[in-house]
């Protein structure tokens, strides 16, 4: 999951990632390869690759693995050619879902995504059917109890667009994608380390689901996350 400021959702997401640590490396490798293929291996001019490498290091991926996959993507080694494909659809209660994939077989991938949605009460939509409900932005989330005044001062001075405090006390810093790295570095230089920092698709409005509907929606998200070709899932459900 990505794109929510609710602290419980963030903690649930991190728990799910811990359960699937092995699969995370696979997804990070694909992101490194696509970023390197599209933008080249020079980190100074390829912010997407810089971010992918930071995530890989945070997941304890060895430097040799990172370099080898950059070399594959830039033609120095033979490797698989992955294609980025985005799917849009609906979950329980009309909740909007965006599924970002990287695949070497798009026929297989679309069939798996469609099946995961339809089998569990959702359905696959057309391109653009739900993406208008999300905003592409940088997002940094701090735990409840963090120093709100300091975060706001540093973030806005560094170029952040907004600082939002949720009902649960979590603090969310929002930036333009191109300003994300600058704001992140400024915050960390001030000793303010976020629990979550990423360029994401953030839901403009959310749909609250509870009880059986929340369970069904979580099942859809779990099944999608288990697909090998899925890189990221964004949705507007508050569970």
Residue frames as a rotation matrix with the C-alpha (Angstrom) as fourth column:
UNK 1
0.578 0.816 0.000 0.00
0.816 -0.578 0.000 0.00
0.000 0.000 -1.000 0.00
UNK 2
-0.659 -0.744 -0.115 1.06
0.746 -0.666 0.033 3.55
-0.101 -0.064 0.993 -0.52
UNK 3
-0.572 0.333 0.750 -0.40
0.311 -0.758 0.573 6.99
0.759 0.561 0.330 -0.37
UNK 4
0.547 0.833 -0.085 -2.09
0.388 -0.162 0.907 7.23
0.742 -0.529 -0.412 3.03
UNK 5
-0.273 -0.627 0.730 -1.19
-0.414 -0.608 -0.677 9.32
0.868 -0.487 -0.094 6.06
UNK 6
0.728 0.590 0.350 -3.05
-0.576 0.250 0.778 7.21
0.371 -0.768 0.522 8.64
UNK 7
-0.132 -0.890 0.437 -0.50
-0.991 0.110 -0.076 5.88
0.019 -0.443 -0.896 11.08
UNK 8
0.167 0.263 0.950 -2.18
-0.427 0.888 -0.171 2.48
-0.888 -0.378 0.261 11.45
UNK 9
0.977 0.213 0.009 -2.06
-0.073 0.376 -0.924 1.99
-0.200 0.902 0.383 7.69
UNK 10
0.410 -0.902 -0.139 1.64
-0.772 -0.262 -0.579 2.84
0.486 0.344 -0.803 7.60
UNK 11
-0.251 -0.502 0.828 2.42
-0.886 0.463 0.012 0.38
-0.389 -0.731 -0.561 10.37
UNK 12
0.541 0.518 0.663 0.38
-0.181 0.841 -0.510 -2.33
-0.821 0.155 0.549 8.65
UNK 13
0.925 -0.217 -0.311 2.22
-0.320 -0.006 -0.947 -1.72
0.204 0.976 -0.076 5.40
UNK 14
0.018 -0.988 0.154 5.61
-0.951 -0.065 -0.304 -2.01
0.310 -0.140 -0.940 7.09
UNK 15
-0.071 0.034 0.997 4.50
-0.638 0.767 -0.071 -5.24
-0.767 -0.641 -0.032 8.73
UNK 16
0.878 0.424 0.223 3.47
-0.076 0.584 -0.808 -6.68
-0.473 0.692 0.545 5.39
UNK 17
0.646 -0.700 -0.305 6.85
-0.588 -0.201 -0.783 -5.73
0.487 0.685 -0.541 3.92
UNK 18
-0.185 -0.726 0.663 8.69
-0.967 0.253 0.007 -7.43
-0.173 -0.640 -0.749 6.77
UNK 19
0.350 0.414 0.841 6.76
-0.303 0.899 -0.316 -10.63
-0.887 -0.144 0.440 6.01
UNK 20
0.895 0.090 0.438 7.86
0.369 0.405 -0.837 -10.49
-0.252 0.910 0.329 2.37
UNK 21
0.455 -0.779 -0.432 11.46
-0.350 -0.602 0.718 -9.37
-0.819 -0.175 -0.546 2.69
UNK 22
-0.355 -0.632 0.689 12.70
0.370 0.582 0.724 -11.78
-0.859 0.512 0.028 0.01
UNK 23
0.231 0.541 0.808 10.25
0.961 0.001 -0.275 -10.50
-0.150 0.841 -0.520 -2.59
UNK 24
0.827 0.065 -0.559 11.21
0.112 -0.993 0.050 -6.90
-0.551 -0.104 -0.828 -1.88
UNK 25
-0.206 -0.972 -0.117 14.67
-0.089 -0.101 0.991 -7.49
-0.975 0.214 -0.066 -3.34
UNK 26
-0.391 0.125 0.912 13.13
0.838 0.459 0.297 -8.76
-0.381 0.880 -0.284 -6.57
UNK 27
0.647 0.730 0.219 10.99
0.760 -0.597 -0.257 -5.63
-0.057 0.333 -0.941 -6.89
UNK 28
0.620 -0.497 -0.607 13.90
-0.111 -0.821 0.559 -3.33
-0.777 -0.279 -0.565 -6.05
UNK 29
-0.434 -0.804 0.406 16.09
0.293 0.300 0.908 -4.99
-0.852 0.513 0.105 -8.67
UNK 30
-0.021 0.511 0.859 13.42
0.997 0.069 -0.016 -4.41
-0.068 0.857 -0.512 -11.32
UNK 31
0.895 0.369 -0.250 13.11
0.377 -0.926 -0.017 -0.77
-0.237 -0.079 -0.968 -10.31
UNK 32
0.170 -0.923 -0.346 16.90
-0.113 -0.367 0.923 -0.31
-0.979 -0.118 -0.166 -10.48
UNK 33
-0.504 -0.398 0.766 17.04
0.618 0.453 0.642 -1.90
-0.603 0.798 0.017 -13.92
UNK 34
0.325 0.701 0.635 14.21
0.942 -0.299 -0.152 0.16
0.083 0.648 -0.757 -15.38
UNK 35
0.862 -0.036 -0.506 15.51
0.143 -0.940 0.310 3.39
-0.487 -0.339 -0.805 -13.84
UNK 36
-0.113 -0.989 -0.092 19.00
-0.018 -0.091 0.996 2.73
-0.993 0.114 -0.008 -15.22
UNK 37
-0.378 0.006 0.926 17.71
0.849 0.401 0.344 1.76
-0.369 0.916 -0.157 -18.65
UNK 38
0.563 0.725 0.396 15.55
0.819 -0.553 -0.152 4.88
0.109 0.410 -0.906 -18.97
UNK 39
0.998 -0.064 0.022 17.88
-0.067 -0.973 0.222 7.43
0.007 -0.223 -0.975 -17.37
UNK 40
0.349 -0.930 -0.113 21.36
-0.181 0.052 -0.982 5.94
0.920 0.363 -0.150 -17.59
UNK 41
0.394 -0.285 -0.874 23.80
0.749 0.651 0.126 4.90
0.533 -0.704 0.470 -14.89
UNK 42
-0.638 -0.651 0.412 24.98
0.325 -0.713 -0.622 8.40
0.698 -0.263 0.666 -13.91
UNK 43
-0.145 0.605 -0.783 23.46
0.988 0.138 -0.076 9.07
0.061 -0.784 -0.618 -10.48
UNK 44
-0.753 -0.220 -0.620 24.06
0.354 -0.930 -0.101 12.80
-0.554 -0.295 0.778 -10.77
UNK 45
-0.782 0.462 -0.419 21.48
-0.623 -0.607 0.494 13.10
-0.026 0.647 0.762 -13.57
UNK 46
-0.367 0.661 -0.655 19.18
-0.090 0.676 0.732 10.19
0.926 0.327 -0.189 -12.71
UNK 47
-0.528 0.173 0.831 17.16
-0.828 -0.322 -0.459 10.92
0.189 -0.931 0.313 -9.54
UNK 48
0.604 0.789 -0.111 14.95
-0.752 0.610 0.248 7.88
0.264 -0.066 0.962 -10.05
UNK 49
0.389 -0.552 -0.738 17.97
0.157 0.829 -0.537 5.60
0.908 0.093 0.409 -9.94
UNK 50
-0.637 -0.609 0.472 19.34
-0.318 -0.349 -0.881 7.41
0.702 -0.712 0.029 -6.88
UNK 51
-0.073 0.711 0.700 16.08
-0.996 -0.089 -0.013 6.78
0.053 -0.698 0.714 -5.03
UNK 52
0.775 0.352 -0.525 15.96
-0.404 0.914 0.016 3.14
0.486 0.200 0.851 -6.12
UNK 53
-0.069 -0.890 -0.450 19.52
0.157 0.435 -0.886 2.58
0.985 -0.132 0.110 -4.87
UNK 54
-0.606 -0.088 0.790 18.70
-0.681 -0.455 -0.574 4.24
0.410 -0.886 0.215 -1.54
UNK 55
0.441 0.850 0.288 15.74
-0.896 0.398 0.198 1.86
0.054 -0.345 0.937 -1.12
UNK 56
0.640 -0.262 -0.722 17.93
-0.063 0.919 -0.390 -1.12
0.766 0.295 0.572 -2.05
UNK 57
-0.484 -0.873 0.065 20.57
-0.079 -0.030 -0.996 -0.14
0.872 -0.487 -0.054 0.50
UNK 58
-0.329 0.454 0.828 17.88
-0.931 -0.301 -0.205 0.32
0.156 -0.839 0.522 3.15
UNK 59
0.779 0.627 -0.015 16.78
-0.624 0.777 0.079 -3.24
0.062 -0.052 0.997 2.40
UNK 60
0.269 -0.794 0.545 20.39
-0.522 0.355 0.776 -4.41
-0.809 -0.493 -0.319 2.90
UNK 61
0.973 0.013 0.229 21.00
0.187 0.537 -0.823 -5.32
-0.134 0.844 0.520 -0.73
UNK 62
0.194 -0.981 -0.032 24.75
0.594 0.091 0.800 -5.84
-0.781 -0.174 0.600 -1.40
UNK 63
0.171 -0.210 -0.963 26.50
-0.476 -0.873 0.105 -3.23
-0.862 0.441 -0.249 -3.55
UNK 64
-0.847 -0.524 0.090 27.57
-0.206 0.480 0.852 -5.95
-0.490 0.703 -0.515 -6.03
UNK 65
-0.341 0.817 0.465 23.93
0.814 0.504 -0.287 -6.85
-0.469 0.281 -0.837 -6.68
UNK 66
0.498 0.527 -0.688 23.07
0.198 -0.842 -0.501 -3.21
-0.844 0.113 -0.524 -7.31
UNK 67
-0.188 -0.674 -0.714 25.98
-0.629 -0.476 0.615 -2.67
-0.755 0.565 -0.334 -9.71
UNK 68
-0.851 -0.160 0.500 25.34
0.184 0.801 0.570 -5.92
-0.492 0.577 -0.652 -11.60
UNK 69
-0.021 0.942 0.335 21.73
0.870 0.182 -0.457 -4.99
-0.492 0.282 -0.824 -12.30
UNK 70
0.470 0.054 -0.881 22.64
-0.210 -0.963 -0.170 -1.48
-0.858 0.265 -0.441 -13.39
UNK 71
-0.584 -0.772 -0.252 25.13
-0.499 0.096 0.862 -3.02
-0.641 0.628 -0.441 -15.81
UNK 72
-0.596 0.455 0.661 22.46
0.643 0.764 0.053 -5.38
-0.481 0.457 -0.748 -17.14
UNK 73
0.407 0.889 -0.208 20.05
0.612 -0.435 -0.661 -2.51
-0.678 0.142 -0.721 -17.72
UNK 74
0.510 -0.267 -0.818 22.60
-0.453 -0.891 0.008 -0.30
-0.731 0.367 -0.576 -19.48
UNK 75
0.906 0.009 -0.422 23.78
-0.397 0.358 -0.845 -3.02
0.144 0.934 0.328 -21.83
UNK 76
-0.034 -0.993 0.110 27.02
-0.978 0.010 -0.210 -4.02
0.207 -0.115 -0.971 -20.13
UNK 77
-0.878 -0.137 0.459 25.56
-0.255 0.944 -0.207 -7.43
-0.405 -0.299 -0.864 -19.22
UNK 78
-0.676 0.677 -0.293 22.86
-0.112 0.298 0.948 -9.54
0.729 0.673 -0.125 -20.80
UNK 79
-0.918 0.395 0.010 19.59
0.031 0.097 -0.995 -9.33
-0.394 -0.913 -0.101 -18.87
UNK 80
-0.274 0.916 0.291 15.81
0.954 0.298 -0.039 -9.39
-0.122 0.267 -0.956 -19.04
UNK 81
-0.920 0.035 0.389 14.07
0.099 -0.943 0.318 -6.34
0.378 0.332 0.864 -20.50
UNK 82
-0.468 0.775 -0.424 11.24
0.804 0.174 -0.569 -5.24
-0.367 -0.607 -0.705 -18.21
UNK 83
-0.593 0.419 0.687 8.37
0.296 -0.680 0.670 -3.04
0.749 0.601 0.279 -19.32
UNK 84
-0.931 0.311 -0.189 6.42
0.066 -0.366 -0.928 -0.72
-0.358 -0.877 0.320 -17.00
UNK 85
-0.544 0.831 0.113 2.64
0.218 0.010 0.976 -1.09
0.810 0.555 -0.186 -17.21
UNK 86
-0.928 0.321 0.190 0.01
-0.314 -0.394 -0.864 0.59
-0.202 -0.861 0.467 -15.03
UNK 87
-0.544 0.823 -0.164 -3.44
0.508 0.479 0.716 -0.88
0.668 0.306 -0.678 -14.42
UNK 88
-0.840 0.369 0.397 -6.41
-0.531 -0.708 -0.466 0.91
0.109 -0.603 0.791 -12.90
UNK 89
-0.464 0.708 -0.532 -9.45
0.276 0.686 0.673 -0.63
0.841 0.165 -0.514 -11.29
UNK 90
-0.012 0.615 0.788 -11.93
-0.772 -0.507 0.384 -0.75
0.636 -0.604 0.481 -8.48
UNK 91
-0.915 -0.251 -0.314 -12.12
0.020 0.752 -0.659 -2.60
0.402 -0.609 -0.684 -5.18
UNK 92
-0.348 0.803 -0.483 -14.87
0.928 0.369 -0.056 -2.92
0.134 -0.468 -0.874 -2.60
UNK 93
0.285 0.594 -0.752 -17.33
0.702 -0.664 -0.259 -0.03
-0.653 -0.454 -0.606 -2.37
UNK 94
0.891 0.058 0.451 -15.92
0.409 -0.534 -0.740 1.57
0.198 0.843 -0.500 -5.50
UNK 95
0.589 -0.752 -0.295 -12.51
-0.046 -0.395 0.918 2.16
-0.806 -0.527 -0.267 -3.91
UNK 96
0.871 -0.314 -0.378 -9.97
-0.456 -0.227 -0.861 3.22
0.185 0.922 -0.340 -6.52
UNK 97
0.569 -0.715 0.406 -6.89
0.162 0.581 0.797 1.07
-0.806 -0.388 0.447 -7.10
UNK 98
0.684 -0.505 -0.527 -3.75
-0.707 -0.281 -0.649 1.74
0.179 0.816 -0.549 -9.17
UNK 99
0.746 -0.457 0.484 -1.40
0.166 0.832 0.530 -1.20
-0.644 -0.315 0.697 -9.78
UNK 100
0.498 -0.679 -0.538 2.09
-0.865 -0.434 -0.253 -0.47
-0.062 0.592 -0.804 -11.09
UNK 101
0.817 -0.198 0.541 3.84
0.132 0.978 0.159 -3.47
-0.561 -0.059 0.826 -12.62
UNK 102
0.016 -0.807 -0.590 7.13
-0.952 -0.193 0.238 -4.36
-0.306 0.558 -0.772 -14.28
UNK 103
0.500 0.336 0.798 6.95
-0.152 0.941 -0.302 -7.34
-0.852 0.030 0.522 -16.55
UNK 104
-0.687 -0.657 -0.312 8.59
-0.496 0.111 0.861 -9.24
-0.531 0.746 -0.402 -19.37
UNK 105
-0.861 0.501 0.090 5.20
0.439 0.641 0.630 -10.71
0.258 0.582 -0.771 -20.37
UNK 106
-0.859 0.504 0.096 2.32
-0.503 -0.791 -0.349 -8.23
-0.100 -0.348 0.932 -20.33
UNK 107
-0.157 0.816 -0.557 -0.23
-0.483 0.429 0.764 -10.84
0.862 0.389 0.326 -21.47
UNK 108
-0.270 -0.024 -0.963 0.49
0.630 0.751 -0.195 -12.83
0.728 -0.659 -0.187 -18.31
UNK 109
-0.938 -0.224 -0.265 0.48
0.346 -0.550 -0.760 -9.76
0.025 -0.804 0.594 -16.10
UNK 110
-0.660 0.744 0.101 -2.84
-0.706 -0.661 0.254 -8.29
0.256 0.096 0.962 -17.20
UNK 111
0.016 0.658 -0.753 -4.49
-0.142 0.747 0.650 -11.71
0.990 0.097 0.105 -16.84
UNK 112
-0.424 -0.255 -0.869 -3.16
0.743 0.450 -0.495 -12.06
0.517 -0.856 -0.002 -13.28
UNK 113
-0.997 0.065 -0.051 -4.21
-0.028 -0.844 -0.536 -8.55
-0.078 -0.533 0.843 -12.25
UNK 114
-0.400 0.907 -0.136 -7.68
-0.717 -0.217 0.663 -8.95
0.571 0.362 0.737 -13.77
UNK 115
0.000 0.375 -0.927 -8.15
0.222 0.904 0.366 -12.32
0.975 -0.206 -0.083 -12.06
UNK 116
-0.740 -0.349 -0.576 -6.99
0.620 -0.021 -0.784 -10.99
0.262 -0.937 0.232 -8.66
UNK 117
-0.901 0.430 0.060 -9.51
-0.432 -0.870 -0.240 -8.17
-0.051 -0.242 0.969 -8.84
UNK 118
-0.234 0.898 -0.374 -12.52
-0.739 0.086 0.668 -10.01
0.632 0.432 0.643 -10.26
UNK 119
-0.269 0.087 -0.959 -12.16
0.292 0.956 0.005 -13.08
0.918 -0.279 -0.283 -8.04
UNK 120
-0.588 -0.090 -0.804 -12.35
0.806 0.017 -0.592 -11.01
0.067 -0.996 0.062 -4.87
UNK 121
0.228 0.889 -0.396 -15.06
0.883 -0.361 -0.301 -8.48
-0.411 -0.281 -0.867 -5.68
UNK 122
-0.076 -0.295 -0.952 -13.23
-0.116 -0.946 0.302 -5.85
-0.990 0.134 0.038 -7.69
UNK 123
0.678 0.232 0.698 -12.85
0.614 0.343 -0.711 -5.18
-0.404 0.910 0.090 -11.40
UNK 124
-0.443 -0.893 0.075 -10.28
0.719 -0.304 0.625 -3.90
-0.535 0.331 0.777 -13.86
UNK 125
0.572 0.623 -0.534 -10.96
0.212 -0.741 -0.637 -0.47
-0.792 0.251 -0.556 -15.33
UNK 126
0.685 -0.307 0.661 -9.67
0.673 -0.083 -0.735 1.38
0.280 0.948 0.150 -18.37
UNK 127
-0.409 -0.911 -0.044 -6.67
0.890 -0.388 -0.239 3.67
0.201 -0.137 0.970 -18.54
UNK 128
-0.850 0.008 0.527 -7.44
-0.034 -0.999 -0.039 6.91
0.526 -0.051 0.849 -16.72
UNK 129
0.024 0.975 -0.219 -10.53
0.278 0.204 0.939 5.55
0.960 -0.083 -0.266 -15.00
UNK 130
0.790 0.276 -0.547 -9.25
0.581 -0.055 0.812 6.22
0.194 -0.960 -0.204 -11.46
UNK 131
-0.148 -0.980 -0.131 -5.84
0.973 -0.120 -0.200 7.92
0.180 -0.157 0.971 -11.75
UNK 132
-0.193 0.138 0.971 -7.46
0.172 -0.970 0.172 11.37
0.966 0.201 0.164 -11.75
UNK 133
0.827 0.561 0.046 -8.29
0.013 -0.102 0.995 10.72
0.563 -0.822 -0.092 -8.07
UNK 134
0.593 -0.712 -0.376 -4.59
0.741 0.301 0.600 10.63
-0.314 -0.634 0.706 -7.15
UNK 135
0.925 -0.379 -0.018 -1.80
-0.366 -0.880 -0.302 13.22
0.098 0.286 -0.953 -7.11
UNK 136
0.521 -0.831 -0.194 1.83
0.645 0.533 -0.548 12.43
0.559 0.160 0.814 -7.93
UNK 137
0.681 -0.240 0.692 3.92
-0.486 -0.855 0.182 13.84
0.548 -0.460 -0.698 -5.10
UNK 138
-0.472 -0.809 -0.351 6.72
0.002 0.396 -0.918 13.33
0.882 -0.434 -0.185 -2.63
UNK 139
0.647 0.731 0.217 5.53
-0.315 -0.002 0.949 12.16
0.695 -0.682 0.229 0.78
UNK 140
-0.585 -0.778 -0.229 7.42
-0.002 0.284 -0.959 12.01
0.811 -0.561 -0.168 4.08
UNK 141
0.518 0.855 0.027 5.58
-0.143 0.056 0.988 10.74
0.843 -0.516 0.151 7.16
UNK 142
-0.640 -0.705 0.305 6.66
-0.357 -0.079 -0.931 11.24
0.680 -0.705 -0.201 10.76
UNK 143
-0.467 0.423 -0.777 5.39
0.673 0.740 -0.002 9.31
0.574 -0.524 -0.630 13.77
UNK 144
0.627 0.718 0.301 2.86
0.230 -0.540 0.810 10.82
0.744 -0.439 -0.504 16.17
UNK 145
0.829 -0.309 -0.467 4.68
0.447 -0.138 0.884 12.87
-0.337 -0.941 0.024 18.80
UNK 146
-0.111 -0.881 0.460 7.30
0.988 -0.148 -0.045 14.24
0.107 0.449 0.887 16.41
UNK 147
-0.411 -0.146 -0.900 8.25
0.454 -0.889 -0.062 17.91
-0.791 -0.434 0.432 16.64
UNK 148
0.357 0.694 0.626 5.58
0.888 -0.044 -0.457 19.44
-0.290 0.719 -0.632 14.40
UNK 149
0.870 -0.011 -0.494 6.88
-0.040 -0.998 -0.048 23.01
-0.492 0.061 -0.868 14.57
UNK 150
-0.088 -0.988 -0.129 10.43
-0.406 -0.083 0.910 22.02
-0.909 0.133 -0.394 13.63
UNK 151
-0.372 0.017 0.928 9.28
0.662 0.706 0.252 19.71
-0.651 0.708 -0.273 10.84
UNK 152
0.654 0.712 0.256 7.09
0.701 -0.444 -0.558 22.45
-0.283 0.544 -0.790 9.40
UNK 153
0.682 -0.439 -0.585 9.83
-0.314 -0.898 0.308 25.09
-0.660 -0.026 -0.751 9.59
UNK 154
-0.370 -0.911 0.181 12.52
-0.243 0.283 0.928 22.93
-0.897 0.300 -0.326 7.96
UNK 155
-0.259 0.322 0.911 10.22
0.752 0.659 -0.018 21.39
-0.606 0.680 -0.413 5.34
UNK 156
0.769 0.635 0.077 8.66
0.554 -0.602 -0.575 24.63
-0.319 0.484 -0.815 4.12
UNK 157
0.472 -0.694 -0.545 12.04
-0.467 -0.720 0.513 26.39
-0.748 0.012 -0.664 4.08
UNK 158
-0.535 -0.730 0.426 13.38
-0.082 0.546 0.833 23.55
-0.841 0.410 -0.352 1.89
UNK 159
-0.785 0.223 -0.578 10.52
-0.620 -0.290 0.729 23.87
-0.005 0.931 0.366 -0.59
UNK 160
-0.827 0.551 0.110 7.77
0.522 0.826 -0.214 21.53
-0.209 -0.119 -0.971 0.61
UNK 161
-0.600 0.691 0.403 4.24
0.088 -0.444 0.892 22.29
0.795 0.570 0.205 -0.57
UNK 162
0.316 0.808 0.497 2.39
-0.611 -0.228 0.758 21.43
0.726 -0.543 0.422 2.62
UNK 163
-0.890 -0.432 -0.146 2.66
-0.152 0.583 -0.798 19.90
0.430 -0.688 -0.584 6.09
UNK 164
0.081 0.997 0.011 -0.44
-0.594 0.039 0.803 18.06
0.800 -0.072 0.595 7.34
UNK 165
-0.880 -0.273 0.389 -1.07
-0.475 0.452 -0.755 16.65
0.030 -0.849 -0.527 10.81
UNK 166
-0.428 0.732 -0.531 -3.59
-0.042 0.571 0.820 13.80
0.903 0.373 -0.214 10.90
UNK 167
0.492 0.727 0.479 -6.19
-0.589 -0.127 0.798 13.08
0.641 -0.675 0.366 13.57
UNK 168
0.886 -0.180 -0.428 -3.88
0.362 0.844 0.395 10.33
0.290 -0.505 0.813 14.83
UNK 169
0.764 -0.590 -0.263 -0.95
-0.121 -0.531 0.838 12.74
-0.634 -0.608 -0.477 15.26
UNK 170
0.094 -0.733 0.674 1.10
0.842 0.420 0.339 11.53
-0.531 0.535 0.657 12.29
UNK 171
0.299 -0.099 -0.949 2.76
-0.238 -0.971 0.027 14.38
-0.924 0.218 -0.313 10.40
UNK 172
0.348 -0.055 0.936 2.83
0.809 0.522 -0.271 14.29
-0.473 0.851 0.226 6.61
UNK 173
-0.128 -0.470 -0.873 5.12
-0.228 -0.843 0.487 16.46
-0.965 0.261 0.001 4.49
UNK 174
0.563 0.406 0.720 4.09
0.611 0.382 -0.693 16.82
-0.556 0.831 -0.033 0.84
UNK 175
-0.216 -0.713 -0.667 6.38
-0.192 -0.639 0.745 17.98
-0.957 0.289 0.002 -1.97
UNK 176
0.658 0.188 -0.729 6.56
-0.746 0.027 -0.666 18.18
-0.106 0.982 0.158 -5.73
UNK 177
0.945 -0.296 0.141 8.30
0.304 0.952 -0.039 15.02
-0.123 0.079 0.989 -7.01
UNK 178
0.439 -0.824 0.357 11.30
0.402 -0.175 -0.899 17.03
0.803 0.538 0.254 -8.23
UNK 179
0.110 -0.359 0.927 11.73
-0.667 -0.718 -0.199 18.68
0.737 -0.596 -0.319 -4.80
UNK 180
0.897 0.393 -0.204 11.43
-0.136 0.684 0.717 15.42
0.421 -0.615 0.667 -2.83
UNK 181
0.351 -0.837 -0.419 15.16
0.767 0.514 -0.385 14.69
0.538 -0.186 0.822 -2.45
UNK 182
-0.425 -0.524 0.738 15.99
0.094 -0.837 -0.539 18.27
0.900 -0.160 0.405 -1.45
UNK 183
0.270 0.621 0.736 13.31
-0.734 -0.362 0.574 18.33
0.623 -0.695 0.359 1.25
UNK 184
0.898 0.051 -0.437 14.25
0.160 0.888 0.432 14.86
0.410 -0.458 0.789 2.52
UNK 185
0.006 -0.989 -0.148 17.92
0.726 0.106 -0.679 15.81
0.687 -0.103 0.719 2.85
UNK 186
-0.365 -0.094 0.926 17.07
-0.313 -0.925 -0.217 19.06
0.877 -0.369 0.308 4.64
UNK 187
0.640 0.685 0.350 14.87
-0.594 0.152 0.790 17.24
0.488 -0.713 0.504 7.16
UNK 188
0.803 -0.368 -0.469 17.43
0.480 0.866 0.142 14.51
0.354 -0.339 0.872 7.83
UNK 189
-0.226 -0.915 0.334 20.21
0.455 -0.403 -0.794 17.10
0.861 -0.028 0.508 8.17
UNK 190
-0.205 0.258 0.944 18.11
-0.680 -0.731 0.052 18.67
0.704 -0.632 0.325 10.93
UNK 191
-0.941 -0.235 0.242 17.88
-0.337 0.647 -0.684 15.31
0.004 -0.725 -0.688 12.68
UNK 192
-0.080 0.986 0.146 14.32
-0.737 0.040 -0.675 14.68
-0.671 -0.161 0.723 11.52
UNK 193
-0.936 -0.308 -0.170 14.11
-0.346 0.714 0.609 11.17
-0.066 0.628 -0.775 10.08
UNK 194
-0.060 0.989 -0.136 10.73
-0.996 -0.051 0.067 10.14
0.059 0.139 0.989 8.62
UNK 195
-0.132 0.146 0.980 9.21
-0.344 0.921 -0.183 6.70
-0.930 -0.362 -0.071 9.09
UNK 196
0.232 0.254 0.939 8.25
0.782 0.526 -0.335 6.65
-0.579 0.812 -0.077 5.42
UNK 197
0.009 -0.267 -0.964 9.73
-0.375 -0.894 0.244 8.66
-0.927 0.359 -0.108 2.54
UNK 198
-0.457 -0.106 0.883 8.82
0.645 0.645 0.411 8.11
-0.613 0.757 -0.226 -1.09
UNK 199
-0.751 0.357 -0.555 7.54
-0.625 -0.656 0.424 9.57
-0.213 0.665 0.716 -4.33
UNK 200
-0.762 0.554 0.336 4.03
0.407 0.812 -0.418 8.20
-0.505 -0.182 -0.844 -4.54
UNK 201
-0.610 0.734 0.298 0.52
0.032 -0.353 0.935 8.59
0.792 0.580 0.191 -5.91
UNK 202
-0.959 0.210 -0.189 -1.51
0.175 -0.083 -0.981 10.02
-0.222 -0.974 0.043 -3.02
UNK 203
-0.293 0.936 0.194 -5.29
0.908 0.209 0.363 9.73
0.299 0.283 -0.911 -2.95
UNK 204
-0.740 0.093 0.666 -6.98
-0.068 -0.996 0.063 13.14
0.669 0.001 0.743 -3.01
UNK 205
-0.025 0.781 0.624 -10.03
-0.981 -0.138 0.134 11.75
0.191 -0.609 0.770 -1.19
UNK 206
-0.928 -0.365 -0.068 -10.52
-0.337 0.905 -0.261 8.48
0.157 -0.220 -0.963 0.67
UNK 207
0.143 0.950 -0.278 -13.32
-0.572 0.309 0.760 5.96
0.808 0.051 0.588 1.11
UNK 208
-0.494 -0.300 0.816 -13.76
-0.867 0.239 -0.437 4.53
-0.064 -0.923 -0.379 4.61
UNK 209
0.131 0.478 -0.868 -14.40
-0.422 0.819 0.388 0.79
0.897 0.316 0.309 4.74
UNK 210
-0.428 -0.229 0.874 -15.12
-0.902 0.159 -0.400 -1.20
-0.048 -0.960 -0.275 7.88
UNK 211
0.236 0.577 0.782 -16.20
-0.602 0.719 -0.349 -4.68
-0.763 -0.388 0.517 8.95
UNK 212
0.374 0.007 0.927 -16.64
0.427 0.886 -0.179 -7.21
-0.823 0.463 0.329 6.17
UNK 213
0.983 0.001 0.181 -15.98
0.163 -0.445 -0.881 -4.64
0.080 0.896 -0.438 3.46
UNK 214
0.517 -0.849 0.114 -12.59
-0.849 -0.491 0.193 -3.79
-0.107 -0.197 -0.975 4.99
UNK 215
0.078 -0.451 0.889 -11.69
-0.256 0.853 0.455 -7.49
-0.964 -0.263 -0.049 5.18
UNK 216
0.649 0.248 0.719 -12.64
0.567 0.473 -0.675 -8.03
-0.507 0.846 0.167 1.52
UNK 217
0.947 -0.321 0.002 -10.68
-0.254 -0.754 -0.606 -4.97
0.196 0.573 -0.796 0.42
UNK 218
0.261 -0.891 0.372 -7.61
-0.831 -0.012 0.556 -6.12
-0.491 -0.454 -0.743 2.34
UNK 219
0.278 -0.095 0.956 -7.89
0.213 0.977 0.035 -9.50
-0.937 0.193 0.291 0.62
UNK 220
0.938 0.076 0.338 -7.77
0.346 -0.173 -0.922 -7.81
-0.012 0.982 -0.189 -2.79
UNK 221
0.695 -0.712 0.101 -4.68
-0.700 -0.702 -0.131 -5.83
0.164 0.021 -0.986 -1.78
UNK 222
0.180 -0.632 0.754 -2.96
-0.565 0.561 0.605 -8.91
-0.805 -0.535 -0.256 -0.36
UNK 223
0.524 0.077 0.848 -3.59
0.485 0.792 -0.371 -10.97
-0.700 0.606 0.377 -3.50
UNK 224
0.962 -0.187 0.198 -2.32
0.064 -0.553 -0.831 -8.16
0.265 0.812 -0.520 -5.73
UNK 225
0.517 -0.808 0.283 0.79
-0.846 -0.431 0.314 -7.72
-0.132 -0.402 -0.906 -3.58
UNK 226
0.246 -0.387 0.889 1.54
-0.204 0.875 0.438 -11.42
-0.947 -0.289 0.136 -3.93
UNK 227
0.948 0.090 0.306 1.76
0.272 0.272 -0.923 -11.18
-0.167 0.958 0.234 -7.75
UNK 228
0.178 -0.983 0.046 5.38
0.843 0.177 0.508 -11.38
-0.508 -0.052 0.860 -8.90
UNK 229
-0.273 -0.318 0.908 5.03
0.877 -0.470 0.099 -8.59
0.396 0.823 0.407 -11.47
UNK 230
0.728 0.634 0.260 3.45
0.455 -0.731 0.508 -6.04
0.512 -0.251 -0.821 -9.12
UNK 231
-0.404 -0.900 0.165 5.75
0.541 -0.380 -0.750 -3.26
0.737 -0.213 0.641 -7.93
UNK 232
-0.992 0.111 -0.068 3.41
-0.018 -0.637 -0.770 -0.87
-0.128 -0.763 0.634 -6.13
UNK 233
-0.248 0.967 0.058 -0.27
0.844 0.186 0.504 -0.58
0.476 0.174 -0.862 -5.25
UNK 234
-0.997 0.054 0.057 -2.00
-0.073 -0.897 -0.436 2.73
0.028 -0.439 0.898 -4.55
UNK 235
-0.338 0.938 -0.078 -5.59
0.723 0.311 0.617 3.00
0.603 0.152 -0.783 -3.33
UNK 236
-0.601 0.170 0.781 -7.96
-0.338 -0.940 -0.055 5.38
0.725 -0.297 0.622 -1.61
UNK 237
0.418 0.753 -0.508 -9.48
0.165 0.487 0.858 3.02
0.893 -0.442 0.079 0.95
UNK 238
-0.401 -0.416 0.816 -9.22
-0.799 -0.278 -0.534 3.76
0.449 -0.866 -0.221 4.67
UNK 239
-0.039 0.341 -0.939 -9.47
0.037 0.940 0.339 0.37
0.999 -0.022 -0.050 6.34
